[in-house]
Amino acid sequence: MPLTDMLVAACAAHSNRTAVTDDGTDYTYAQLARASARIAAALIDRGASPGDAIGLLAPRGWWRCVAVLGIWRAGAAVVALDPALPPERLARIAVGSGAALVLRDGAVPSVGTGPDAPWAEITVQDLHRTADDGPRPSLTGPVAYAVATSGSTGVPKCVAVPPVVLEDLAAWHLDTWDRPETPRTTHAASVGFDVGFQELVTTWSAGGTLVVVDDKARRDPFLLAALLADQAVVRAFLPVTSLHALAVAVPVTGHRLTALREIVVSGERLVVNEEVRALFADLDATLVNQYGPSETHVVTEHRLTRPPAQWPVHPPLGGPAARAELLRRTGGVLAPFTEGDEAELVVAGRCLAVGYLGDDRLTADRFRELPYTGGDRRRGYLTGDLVRMEGGLLHFVGRIDDQLKVRGYRVEPGEIEAVLAAVPGVRQAAVIGRGEDRTTALDAYVVPDPDRPVDTAVLRAACAAVLPDYMVPARFVSVAELPLTANGKVARRELGNLGTGRD
């Protein structure tokens, strides 16, 4: 069933149930259906049509939930715009996505509507108020959403994901949910993170309730523990770092998470420590490890079963999820993994993104039509992740390039390096990751102009003006030159030995 039809049918089937709980207020599926229909009708009156990209600048909450479904019902794509990002970056994302309209929560500052802005802007509230109760559209366009990821060229790139990806993901969750409870689920993912759409679709398709988690509770594990207990949350989607913090906080707070049945983690490599094992020893819950780049959403899943004391430090990525095909290249031909194979993971199947909006060249480079063993061809996404098949499951080995993960977000060092290189007084810059698996923080190594030294505060301010906070380096190290490999590339492994920097 098409995505919008599936969600509209869920609204009709569960009309009296609570679809969203936000700041102490419960909103029913009937309210969700009415409000989203009015927004869709108003968008269509303004000229929106299937295939259009509409920026959505709003924090997590009832209005954003309504707007997402309203945009989908108009057949348009949601371009996720996070109010926490610098205005310049928001503008770059809006332009890069080709959005002609930005739909904004009235409580959020404008992304910018000067005479040179290529988009119109209106608030969600005003659009809802001016809409009539006419026909209730339910269209499905070629793209469901677009999320921005770090780009190696120095600008963010927008990944366009078709509705079928969310349709298959919803079906996968419904098939694998083996608990009698309705999945009352946290809505805590960062606005620009694709997991946020997973939270919405997988919960609404099951007739469950989305429990909105504000930014304060999302960042404070003690407040999060209280919310999980008070709201009787059944399922939570969390970054790995949040899981670790929650595992420390729960014993301190004394909260009993008796309703919790599943915690789903993704975004970065799962590390199971003693606190996590102790947390799950006291829970009747499953820990689910999911993996998938923005270009595919979820493609693997591994469910950790009891006893937690036997869980490995690094659990496997697992097997295929949501109809994904997990392949490797051998001699230029795609083939399934067999036991002992170690290779770059290539993902094929219905889970693939359409590509990168406005960048056909990059799309052609990362999404390729390749011959498949047996004679036909597959369109595959080259993930850049090196994996190994062991015990019938895929295990993460590392990256084949310089891409990093920080707090679950993809980071291309080249994007930060481009910002630093543009600062007057900087001749060269290189950025590396620090900590286990290079995921803890970022260090920037800068070669200054001897005749024009640059202060660390200036470097930090330049980054903060255009980059999200997780991409601002924690340390800046001034060096006379960058070490090079025999091929003339920056020897990133040697950078950590060049001296200490200033936080």
N, C-alpha and C positions, 0 to 999 in steps of 0.2 A: 504494500500500500504506500502511495506517495507520502512524503514526510508531513505535509500540511494536512492531508486527509486523515492520516493516522492521529495527529494531535487534536484535530477538531473532533474526530470520533471519540477520543479519550475524554475530551471536555463534555461531550454529550452523555457518555456512559457513566461518568463520575460527577455529574453536575453539582451534587450537594456536598461532595467531599472538599477538603481544603487542598487547593493547588499550591499555594504559597503562604508561608508564615513570615511576616516581615515586621520587626520591631513591635512585637506583641499583638499584631493584627492578623487575623486569618482571612484569606481571600479564596473564594470557592472557584471550582472549575467553571461554573456558570458565569461568574464575574470575569474570569480570564477569557472565556469565549466571547462575551459581549464587548469587552474593552478592546481586545485584539482585532475583532471584526470591524469596529469603528475606525481604528487606526489604519487598517488595511484599506478600507473604503476611502478614507481621506487621502492616503498616499496615492491611490489610483486616480482620484480626482485631480491631484497635483501633477499627474502625468507619469507616475511610476508604473513600470511594466516589467514582466518577467525578464530576468537577466540584468536589471539595473543593480548598481551597488549603492547602498545607503549607509552612510556612517552613523553609528550609534554611540553617542558620547554620554554615558551614564554609569553610575556606580551600580553594584549589585543591589537589587531590591525589586519591589513589586512593579514599579514603572518600567524598569528595564526588561523584566520578564514579559510584560504585556507588549512592549515595543518589539522584542525579538519575534514573538509569534505574529504580531501584526505585520511586520516586514515580510516574514515568510508567507503569510497569507496573501500578500500583494505580489508574490512571485519574485521578490527581490532578494538580494544577498545582504546579510548583516556584516558591515565592516566594523570590527570591534575597535573602539577608541577608548582607551583607559584614561579617565580624568587625572590620574596621578602622573601621567607623562608630561614632559615639557611641551608647551604650545607649538614650538617649532617642529618637534617630532610628530605631534598629532597632525599638523598640516602636511608633513611629508607623507604620512600614511594615507591621509584622505586623498591627496593628489595622486599618489602611486596606485591607489585602488580604482581611480577613475570615478569616485563618488561625486554625483551631481547634487546630492542633498545630504546634509548632516542633521540627524534627529538628536536633540539634546535634552537631557533632564534639566528642567528649569532652575534647579538649585546648583547647577554646574556652570562655571564660567565658559564663555564662548571660546571655540577653537580659533575664531578669527573670521570676520565677515567683511573685511575691507573691500574696496573696489576691485582689487586684483585677485580675490579669492575665487576659485573656479567652481565653488559650490554655494548653494543656498542653505540657509540654516533656519530651523524652527524647533520649538521645544515640544517634547512629548506631550506635556500637559495641554498646551495650546492646540496641538493637532487633535488630541482626544476631545477637547471641549467643542471644537468647531465641526467635528464630524457629525453626520446625521445617522439615523438608524435605518438607512436604506439597505440595499442588497448586501449580503454577507459573503464576501469573496473568499475563495480558498484555492489559490493558485500555487503551482510549484514551478520554480524557475530552475535554470541550469546550475546555479551556485547557491548554497545555503549560507555560507559565511566565509569571511576572509580574515585571517589573523596575520599580523606583522611579525616577522622574525628578523633576527640580526642578519645583515648582509655583508659579505666580504668586500663589496665594492665601496662601502662607506655609507650606504643608505639602506634603510629597512626594506625588505621585500614582502609582498603580500601574497600569502598562499590562499588560493581559491579552492574551497572544498565543496563538492556536489552533495545534494541531499541524500543520495543513496548511501553515503558513508554513515550518516546518522541513522538512517533507516536500519541498516544492517547492525549497527552498534546497539540500537534499541532492542532489536530481535535477539541479539547475542545475550544481552543482560537478562532479558525475560527468560530465555532458555536456561541460563545458568543459575538463576535465583532459586535456591532450593529451600527457602525458609517460608514458614506460614505467614509471617508478618508482611504487611505492605512496606516497601522500602522508603520509609521516611528519611529523607536524604539531606545532607548539608549542601548549601549553595555557597561555597567558600572560595572557589577558584578565582584567581586574578582575572579581571575583566578581559585582558588581552590574551588569555590562555584558552586553548581549545577545550580543555577539560570542563570549562563552564558550560559549553553547549552539551557536552556529555551529561552533566548533572541534570540539565533541564529535560532533555529528550528521554533519557532512560527513566527518569522519575515520573514524568507526565504520562508516558506510554503505559506505565504500570499502575496509574491511578494513585501514585504516592504524593507526598507533600514535600515541597522544597522548603527547607528551613534556612532563611537568609542569615549568613554570618557576616557581621560588619567587620571593617578593617581592624578595629581595635581587638576584637575577639580572635580574628584570624591570626594576628601577630602575637597574641599573648596566650601561651598554652594553658595557663591557669584559668583564664576566662573561657577558653575553648572547652576545657574539661567541664566547667560548670554548665556551659550551654548544651553540650552533648548529654549531660545527665538531666538537666531541667527540661529539655525539649524531647527527651526520650528518642534521640536519634538512633535510627536502625542501621543506616549506611552512611559512611563518610568517605569522601574523596580528599586525599591529603598529599601534599608534597612529602618527600622523604624527610626533609628537615623538620617539618611540622610533626610528623610521626615521632621522631626522636624526642622533640621537645615535649610532646604530649605524654610520652612514656615516662618522662621524668616528673611531670607535673601531677599526674593522676594520683600516685601514692602520697604526695605531699598534701594534696587537697582533700583526700579521703573520699572523693566522689566514686560512686559505684555505677559503672556504665552498664547497667543490667539490660538495657534495651538494645545495645549495640551488637550487630550481627556480622558486619563486614566493614573493613577498612581497605580502601583501594588506593594504592600509591603508584605514582608515575612521575615522569619529568626528569629523573636522574637515577643513577644506579642505586638499587636498594642495598642498604647495609643493615643487617640484623645484629644489634648489640644486645647486651644482657638486659638493659632496661626494656627493650622491645619484647624480649622473651618473657620477662616477668609480667609485663602488661597483659600479654595474651594468655599467660597461664591463669589469670584471674577473669578472663572474658570467655563468653560463649560466642566467639567471633572468629571469622576467617580473615587472614591477611592475604590480599590479592596484589600481586606484582604485575603491573601492566607496562607495556612498552610500545612506543610508536612516535615517529617524528610528526611535526605539524603537517607534513605533506601526505600523511596517510592516516592520521589519528591512531587508534589502537590497533596493533597488528599481532601482538603476542600477549599471552596471559599465563601466569603460574599461580596456582592457589596453594598456599602453605597450610597444611593440615597438622593436626596435633600429633605428637607433643611438641610445643615450641622449643623445649630444651634441645631438640635435635635439629633445629633449623640451621642451615649453613649461614656463615657471615654474608656471603654474596649468593643469594638464591638465583636460580636460572631465570632467563627471560621467559622461558616456557615454550609452548606450542602456539600454533596459529589461532587467532581470534577473529571474529566478525568476518569470516570468509576471505581472509587475507591469504595470499600465496607467498611463502617464504623461500626464496631461491638464491642461488649463487651462480657466478659466471665461471665457466671453465672452457678455455679455448674460444672465448667470445660467444658461447652458447649458454643459455640459462638452463639450470637443472635443479631439482630438489636437493636438499642437504641429505647426506648419508652419514652414518656414525663416524666420528673422527674428523669430518670436514671442518676446515677453518678458512673463512673467506669473507669478503664484504657481503653484507646482507642486501639483497635486491628484493623489493616488495612489488608484487603484482596483484592483479585482481580488482574487484569493485571498490576497494578502499582508497584508491589513488586520488589525489587532488587533480583538478583540471590543470593546474600549473600556477605560475606566478603572474599576477595581474600586471599587464604592461611590460612584461619582460619575456618575449618569445624566445630570445636567445638562451637565457638561463633555463627556461622550461625545457627546451630541446636538449640542453646539456645534462639535466638531471633526470628527466623522464624520457626514456629511450625505448624505441621499438627494437627488440632483440630476438634473434632466433631462439626457439625453445626446443629442448631435446624431444624428439618425436616428429619434428618437421614443421610445426606451426610457429607463430611468433607471439610474444607477450610485450605489452607496454609495462615497463618496470621503473620503479624509482630507486636510484642508487643512493643508499642511506649514508654511506661513508662510515658505517659502523662495522667493525670486524667482530665476527661471532664464530662460535665453535659448537658443533653438534656433539653432545655428550649425554649418554643415557637417554637418547631420544628427544632431548630438549636443547634449545639454543641457550648458550651462555655468552654474555658480553665479554669481549676481550679488550677492546680499545677503539680508538679512532684511527683512520688512515690519513687524516688531515689535522689541521690545527684547531678545529672547532672545539669549544669548551662548553661546559654546563655550569651555571652559577645559580644556586637556589632554584634549580629546576628549569631555568630558562636557557635557551640556546644563545651562545655568544660567539660571534665571529670576531676574532681579534682585529681583523682588518678594518672593521667599522670603527672601532675605538682608535686605532692607529691613524686612520684618516682624519679624525677630529683633532688629535694631538698634533699631527703634522701641519695642520692649518694654523696653529697658534704661532704668532710671531716669536722668533727666537728658538724654535724647535727645528732641528735639521732632520732628525730621524726619530722614530718611536717604534717600540715593539711591546706587545702585551702577552703575558702568559698567565696561567692559572696556578694558584698556590693551594696546598693541602692535598688530602687523599683524593686520588683520581682527578686532580687539578680542578676541583669543584668548589673549594671553600671561598676563595677571594681572588681578585685580580691584581697583578703587579704590572706597572707600566715602566719600561726602561726608555729613557729619553736622552738623546744626544743633543745638547744645547749648542747654540751658536756662541763661541767664546766671547764674541764682542757684544752679545745681547742676551745675557742670562735671563731665564724665565723662572718666576717663583712658582712653588708648588700650588699655592692658592689659585693662581691664574690657570694652571693646568686643570685643577679640579673644577673650577668654575666653568671652564670651556666645555668640559665633559658633561657637567650637570645641566648645562643650558640646552643640550640637544639629545642627551641619552637618558634612558631610564636609570633609576638609582642602582640597579643591580649591575649595570655596565660601567659605572664609575669606578676606576681603580681604587683599591684600598691604599696602595702605596705607589709613590713615584720615586724612581731611582735615576739619578743623573749619572751617566757614563760617558766616557770619552768617545767610545765607538761601540757598535754592536758586533758581536762575534758572528762570523760567517762560516758556512759549510764550504766544502770544496767546490760546490756548484754555485756558490755566490749567494745562497739563501741565508736568512737569519738562523743561526744555530740556537734555537729556542731552549734546548736542554741545558745550554751553558749559561743562560742569562741569570739563573738563580745563584750563580757563584760570583756575580760581579759586584756584590756589596749590598749594604743595607740602604733602605730608602726612608722617606718621611711619610707617615700616615696622614 
